[in-house]
Amino acid sequence: MALDPEDLYEVDSDVPDLSGAVLLHHFEGFMDAGAAGATLVAHLLDVHEHRVVARFDIDDLIDYRSRRPTMTYATDRWESYDAPELVVHLLHDAVGTPFLLMTGPEPDRRWEAVTAAVLSLVERWGLRLAVGFHGIPMGVPHTRKLSVISHATRPELIIEGSPFSRVQVPGNLSALLEFRLGQAGHDAMGFAAYVPHYLAQGTYPAAGLGLLQSVTKATGLVIQAAALTEAAQRTDAEISRQVAESSEVAQVVEALERQYDAFSEASENLLLSDDESLPSADELGAEFERFLAEQQRDH
């Protein structure tokens, strides 16, 4: 017998009226190049006061042996346990507008039950829109404007175009949530920031900033971006310094710039050129990681 979706979570007894509010969501474990989505989550929780208003019963949702939580041992005893949490935070933007942020590890099991539970929260609170976000690795240079694409349950919600037509990709909970909400007649959308292949394994604040700008544009939320902007500027300056010190990396970036500029002139879509041979994603990443490793040894 199927369980009631509301059995999967507990809601705080003191939740204000959230009619017309927005639900943002990001789950750890799926693709997030440059830690773009994680960076935006951290920024939101750093700059806004927040409290948990819903907590999911995660014990039946994750496989502890596939991603073991951290425990701290001190001398002769276990001191702490970093328990995983799948929660919904209540925040308010710079002008006092409430919004929600659902975060935590992407469940290993019961995706349909989780999406049904989120749907019940959307309807219980009268939310108007759900928005997911993450980063994807692309063959683009960091020296050009960062692109963010969007997808949604209604064409009217789309604010950033996409070069993709039809493609099959591994499923993830954020995508399934958007799909199921759309089937139920609710507005939902998602953003993906393009992250240069050679920066995909690290933290690239510019991608988080790009996601923030898209989220605020789509939702109307007023969220301060100063701290994230400063982090992006510092990281970009460091990347530029390191690129300038390596002719090999500079050549990779210049090749990407040429193909980016060529297709920007020919089309609004960022596609790879057929008449120019470029390094593969693995070659780009390997070259840049080698250079970064050498820098760490030298300092």
TADARA-V181929 format. One record per backbone hydrogen bond with DSSP energy under -1.0 kcal/mol. CO is the residue of the C=O (numbers start at 1). NH is the residue of the N-H. If there is no record, write none. Layout:
CO_NH + CO_NH
This chain:
4_7 + 5_8 + 8_57 + 10_55 + 18_21 + 21_128 + 22_100 + 23_131 + 24_102 + 28_106 + 32_35 + 33_36 + 34_204 + 35_39 + 36_40 + 37_41 + 38_42 + 39_43 + 40_44 + 41_45 + 42_46 + 43_47 + 44_48 + 51_90 + 53_12 + 54_88 + 55_10 + 56_58 + 58_61 + 58_62 + 61_108 + 61_109 + 63_66 + 63_67 + 70_82 + 72_79 + 72_80 + 74_76 + 74_77 + 77_74 + 80_72 + 81_83 + 86_56 + 87_103 + 88_53 + 88_54 + 89_101 + 90_51 + 91_99 + 93_96 + 97_93 + 99_91 + 100_24 + 101_89 + 102_26 + 103_87 + 104_28 + 110_114 + 111_115 + 112_116 + 113_117 + 114_118 + 115_119 + 116_120 + 117_121 + 118_122 + 119_123 + 120_124 + 121_125 + 122_127 + 126_20 + 129_23 + 130_189 + 131_25 + 132_191 + 134_193 + 135_33 + 136_195 + 138_140 + 138_197 + 141_144 + 147_194 + 149_192 + 151_190 + 154_157 + 155_158 + 160_150 + 172_176 + 173_177 + 174_178 + 175_179 + 176_180 + 177_181 + 178_182 + 179_183 + 180_184 + 181_186 + 182_185 + 187_130 + 188_153 + 189_132 + 190_151 + 191_134 + 192_149 + 193_136 + 195_138 + 196_199 + 197_200 + 200_34 + 204_207 + 205_209 + 206_210 + 207_211 + 208_212 + 209_213 + 210_214 + 211_215 + 212_216 + 213_217 + 214_218 + 215_219 + 216_220 + 222_94 + 225_229 + 226_230 + 227_231 + 228_232 + 229_233 + 230_234 + 231_235 + 232_236 + 233_237 + 234_238 + 235_239 + 236_240 + 237_241 + 238_242 + 239_243 + 240_244 + 243_246 + 246_250 + 247_251 + 248_252 + 249_253 + 250_254 + 251_255 + 252_256 + 253_257 + 254_258 + 255_259 + 256_260 + 257_261 + 258_262 + 259_263 + 260_264 + 261_265 + 262_266 + 263_267 + 269_271 + 280_284 + 281_285 + 282_286 + 283_287 + 284_288 + 285_289 + 286_290 + 287_291 + 288_292 + 289_293 + 290_294 + 291_295 + 292_296 + 293_297 + 294_298
